[in-house]
Amino acid sequence: MKRVIYKLNNNDDIAAFKEMCASLGIKSKPFKASDIDVPIGSLFGISLKPGIGQPLSKAPEGYRLPEILVCFGFKDDELDELLSEYHNRGLSADAFKAVTTMYNMYWTPYMLVVELTKERNATF
């Protein structure tokens, strides 16, 4: 099943994103503040093996998760369709976008954003 956990700031974007996901058969749910230090895989309901992956880094006090979409269970063409539709609807271009991997399943949302920020900065 295709699933997305998201954080968007604009209420219009949130409503449009939820409608878009429903029309594409994607289950979506927003990140909660309490999710910030929980492994991504656990947020998707995956049982993770203890001791695998790097030690969890806690988010600094007061940290606010930026706009982000984290996708799980997508085939390449389905991901392309999601991103194309997201773009066509004019939703937040600044949002980080990520797919789950066998590595980042063990990361917290904070750790994922740190890595995505490094990647984004390296490309500019």
Legacy VTK file of the C-alpha trace (Angstrom):
# vtk DataFile Version 3.0
C-alpha trace
ASCII
DATASET POLYDATA
POINTS 124 float
0.000 0.000 0.000
1.286 3.452 -0.941
1.628 5.733 2.064
2.941 9.226 2.727
3.673 10.989 5.980
3.830 14.721 5.433
4.401 18.118 7.007
3.050 21.076 5.068
2.495 24.526 6.565
-0.186 26.071 4.377
-3.742 24.932 5.122
-4.691 25.183 1.437
-1.696 22.990 0.519
-2.670 20.475 3.200
-6.238 20.221 1.906
-5.082 19.953 -1.723
-2.448 17.352 -0.819
-4.924 15.189 1.096
-7.388 15.351 -1.811
-4.622 14.542 -4.298
-3.501 11.519 -2.263
-7.061 10.231 -1.987
-7.536 10.561 -5.761
-4.298 8.593 -6.352
-5.161 5.869 -3.835
-2.429 6.939 -1.406
-2.936 6.800 2.343
-1.601 10.007 3.904
-1.134 11.245 7.427
0.535 14.311 8.883
3.625 14.219 11.052
2.827 14.953 14.687
5.185 16.900 16.929
5.735 13.703 18.933
7.031 11.907 15.797
10.249 13.943 15.606
12.427 11.402 17.455
10.692 8.196 16.289
12.322 6.071 13.551
10.699 6.576 10.149
10.013 2.844 9.786
8.133 2.787 13.071
5.983 5.686 11.877
4.962 3.488 8.936
4.212 0.586 11.284
7.302 -1.429 10.368
8.873 -3.620 13.064
12.523 -2.635 13.133
15.294 -4.904 14.337
17.099 -3.417 17.334
20.763 -2.571 16.934
20.612 -1.967 13.177
21.358 1.469 11.768
23.138 4.361 13.336
22.342 5.615 16.838
19.309 7.876 16.904
20.017 11.593 17.030
17.485 13.563 19.028
16.185 16.814 17.612
17.421 19.925 19.412
15.020 21.499 21.904
12.451 23.626 20.057
13.244 22.128 16.645
10.427 22.469 14.135
10.224 19.991 11.283
10.315 21.755 7.890
7.913 20.881 5.092
8.552 17.304 4.015
6.951 14.315 2.306
8.184 10.815 3.169
6.908 8.088 0.832
6.625 4.362 1.461
5.538 1.486 -0.795
5.744 3.250 -4.161
6.899 1.789 -7.462
8.987 4.178 -9.577
6.119 5.092 -11.911
3.778 5.666 -8.959
6.293 7.984 -7.338
6.685 9.850 -10.631
2.897 10.242 -10.800
2.734 11.570 -7.230
5.513 14.103 -7.791
4.108 15.206 -11.142
0.651 15.727 -9.674
2.159 17.502 -6.658
3.980 19.893 -8.994
0.969 20.376 -11.280
-1.174 21.413 -8.319
1.369 24.072 -7.364
2.040 22.663 -3.915
5.053 23.768 -1.850
8.140 23.505 -4.055
10.416 23.889 -1.022
9.217 20.745 0.749
11.798 18.014 1.151
10.799 14.788 -0.580
12.125 11.369 0.383
11.397 7.700 -0.099
12.031 5.129 2.581
15.072 2.926 2.178
16.514 0.077 4.186
18.857 2.670 5.702
16.648 5.662 6.458
13.902 3.478 7.992
16.040 3.575 11.134
16.472 7.357 11.083
14.252 9.827 12.871
12.537 12.566 10.841
15.111 14.955 12.293
18.009 12.784 11.068
16.393 12.499 7.631
16.033 16.278 7.332
19.666 16.778 8.362
20.767 14.415 5.575
18.394 15.927 2.996
19.658 19.405 3.894
23.255 18.283 3.280
22.240 16.832 -0.095
20.301 19.952 -1.072
23.192 22.230 -0.097
25.690 20.091 -2.014
23.714 20.462 -5.236
23.667 24.264 -5.170
LINES 1 125
124 0 1 2 3 4 5 6 7 8 9 10 11 12 13 14 15 16 17 18 19 20 21 22 23 24 25 26 27 28 29 30 31 32 33 34 35 36 37 38 39 40 41 42 43 44 45 46 47 48 49 50 51 52 53 54 55 56 57 58 59 60 61 62 63 64 65 66 67 68 69 70 71 72 73 74 75 76 77 78 79 80 81 82 83 84 85 86 87 88 89 90 91 92 93 94 95 96 97 98 99 100 101 102 103 104 105 106 107 108 109 110 111 112 113 114 115 116 117 118 119 120 121 122 123
